[in-house]
């Protein structure tokens, strides 16, 4: 069970992508004091956790309400994950913020959603919930969230130590791993579809 939780936690960390999001978080909060930076990260991380837990608990009901099959979710999740991984591999410019936007308090958007709890993280949460036991998936989600939040809390420190080149390399590596994961999700969904047709 411990290995299963560790495996799912690794997948969730890759999907949440705290290393890839780190430069954006640091850039958006560069005018904040260290105390304000930590406060905002904790608040946004908690908001992201609430959103992910909501989809963990009610994801199946939302799919049923929309008449979306689990197989369609797997196909859609794999495509979203693939597109996000391509952006990570080839680079994505940091969001340009006006002076007015820097002065206002960032709340939920864009830090909690879509950076921390993005569409790929939400889709993966629902997919894993359908594939694994609820307790195992919930534990993996919480542990992955803790690791991701800790990385973002230390964002300024990591940004100074590693530098932009190392952060870009890490993001590209994570993007490559997510590409493999998205391909595996697509192949798994295709195999299931083939079996259903037979």
Beta strands, then each sheet from edge to edge (+ up, - down):
end
